[in-house]
Amino acid sequence: MTHAGIDVVDVRRSFGPVEAVRGVTLTAQPGRVTGLVGPNGAGKTTLLLMLASLLQPDAGAIRIAGVDPIADPAAARRMIGWMPDALGAWPALTARETVAVSARLYGMTRSQAAERAAALLAHVGLMDLADAPARVLSRGQKQRLGLARALVHDPQVLLLDEPASGLDPQARIDLRLLLRGFAAAGRTVLVSSHVLAELDELVDDAAFLVAGRSVARPDEQPARARAWRMRVAGPPVSLVGIAGALGRRPEEVTVDRGTFLLAFEGDAAAAEGLRALVGAGLPVAEFAPAVGRLEQAFLDLGNSPEERA
Ligand SMILES: Nc1ncnc2c1ncn2[C@@H]1O[C@H](COP(=O)(O)OP(=O)(O)OP(=O)(O)O)[C@@H](O)[C@H]1O
């Protein structure tokens, strides 16, 4: 438990009778972006608050770059940048003042704080709105301001709760580049979301939370059949032709919105299937998993009876 990332071992936290987090063990490695994935109410925010030293666990151990945020919250906070899902506080301050005040709270001089605020607002693409009051910013712009504030003290570890909600596609791409750059500098990023397509494009690793517990990564579980979507170019192709090329019955092929859904047990079987389809002369124009990597992994979790126990 001494690396530069995040280590969580069997952490628990209840609110009265509600067991919000009831056994989470996970690691977020430095140099990587780790997704914290789980449905609404899974305990993601509760866990992130504990990592950010803002909430006490009932049991378990947390280390942020080797520091225990409960025993030494000041040391942990120097290392952590925390971006909550909603930008709280100070609606009357401008975007520039919001970041500068945060910088002052971390001990910077007035001129250092002003310089830092300008650099960070440019970094998150908010320079045009630097002198607008924070309350007039759109949700996506507030997200960016929250990110600038989280980065103010040049943290080693970034914790982000649903950072992409409210962001338009360009802003989402910008966020991805920014977080990847942050991780590429050897720092640690843990980012939560229940929108799996959003995380899919962002993360290197994923930790899964279901009903307050961490569950095994689905790619450590045995391969299951999953759907691939295929589109063919040109005139319609018969189901019988596709099934025949794969040595299957026509009822094993599903038609969906002008494309075909085919089940394969893993990448190797899909690659073999594609070879057979192309070999049979089918003009395959698209061939890809029907759902995103994380979405499929999450669906796999739901299918796993032992994880539901
Ligand atoms: N302060 C609190 N008091 C009582 N119950 C709480 C409190 N905070 C969270 N909970 C409960 O703990 C559970 C986990 O909540 P949490 O906000 O951590 O989930 P989440 O995974 O972040 O959900 P979402 O994706 O909807 O944001 C929920 O059942 C929630 O109602």
The ligand as an SDF file (V2000), in Angstrom:
LIG
                    3D

 31 33  0  0  0  0  0  0  0  0999 V2000
  -26.0150   11.4670    3.6520 N   0  0  0  0  0  0  0  0  0  0  0  0
  -26.7570   10.3830    3.3940 C   0  0  0  0  0  0  0  0  0  0  0  0
  -27.7470    9.9850    4.2240 N   0  0  0  0  0  0  0  0  0  0  0  0
  -28.4730    8.8710    3.9760 C   0  0  0  0  0  0  0  0  0  0  0  0
  -28.2940    8.0750    2.9020 N   0  0  0  0  0  0  0  0  0  0  0  0
  -27.3370    8.4140    2.0340 C   0  0  0  0  0  0  0  0  0  0  0  0
  -26.5110    9.5740    2.2290 C   0  0  0  0  0  0  0  0  0  0  0  0
  -25.6340    9.6600    1.1930 N   0  0  0  0  0  0  0  0  0  0  0  0
  -25.8980    8.5990    0.3910 C   0  0  0  0  0  0  0  0  0  0  0  0
  -26.9150    7.8520    0.8910 N   0  0  0  0  0  0  0  0  0  0  0  0
  -27.4580    6.6030    0.3210 C   0  0  0  0  0  0  0  0  0  0  0  0
  -26.3660    5.7570    0.0410 O   0  0  0  0  0  0  0  0  0  0  0  0
  -26.5520    5.0660   -1.1860 C   0  0  0  0  0  0  0  0  0  0  0  0
  -25.3710    5.3450   -2.1080 C   0  0  0  0  0  0  0  0  0  0  0  0
  -25.4190    6.7040   -2.5210 O   0  0  0  0  0  0  0  0  0  0  0  0
  -24.3190    7.3790   -3.4670 P   0  0  0  0  0  0  0  0  0  0  0  0
  -24.7090    8.8000   -3.6670 O   0  0  0  0  0  0  0  0  0  0  0  0
  -22.9840    7.0990   -2.8950 O   0  0  0  0  0  0  0  0  0  0  0  0
  -24.4980    6.5530   -4.8110 O   0  0  0  0  0  0  0  0  0  0  0  0
  -23.9310    6.8470   -6.2890 P   0  0  0  0  0  0  0  0  0  0  0  0
  -23.3830    5.5620   -6.7770 O   0  0  0  0  0  0  0  0  0  0  0  0
  -23.0370    8.0210   -6.2580 O   0  0  0  0  0  0  0  0  0  0  0  0
  -25.2670    7.1930   -7.0850 O   0  0  0  0  0  0  0  0  0  0  0  0
  -25.5180    8.1720   -8.3610 P   0  0  0  0  0  0  0  0  0  0  0  0
  -24.9490    7.4930   -9.5680 O   0  0  0  0  0  0  0  0  0  0  0  0
  -27.0210    8.2270   -8.4190 O   0  0  0  0  0  0  0  0  0  0  0  0
  -24.8870    9.4990   -8.0600 O   0  0  0  0  0  0  0  0  0  0  0  0
  -27.8890    5.5150   -1.7320 C   0  0  0  0  0  0  0  0  0  0  0  0
  -28.8450    4.5560   -1.3410 O   0  0  0  0  0  0  0  0  0  0  0  0
  -28.1170    6.8260   -1.0350 C   0  0  0  0  0  0  0  0  0  0  0  0
  -29.5000    7.0690   -0.8810 O   0  0  0  0  0  0  0  0  0  0  0  0
  1  2  1  0
  2  3  1  0
  2  7  2  0
  3  4  2  0
  4  5  1  0
  5  6  2  0
  6  7  1  0
  6 10  1  0
  7  8  1  0
  8  9  2  0
  9 10  1  0
 10 11  1  0
 11 12  1  0
 11 30  1  0
 12 13  1  0
 13 14  1  0
 13 28  1  0
 14 15  1  0
 15 16  1  0
 16 17  2  0
 16 18  1  0
 16 19  1  0
 19 20  1  0
 20 21  2  0
 20 22  1  0
 20 23  1  0
 23 24  1  0
 24 25  2  0
 24 26  1  0
 24 27  1  0
 28 29  1  0
 28 30  1  0
 30 31  1  0
M  END
$$$$
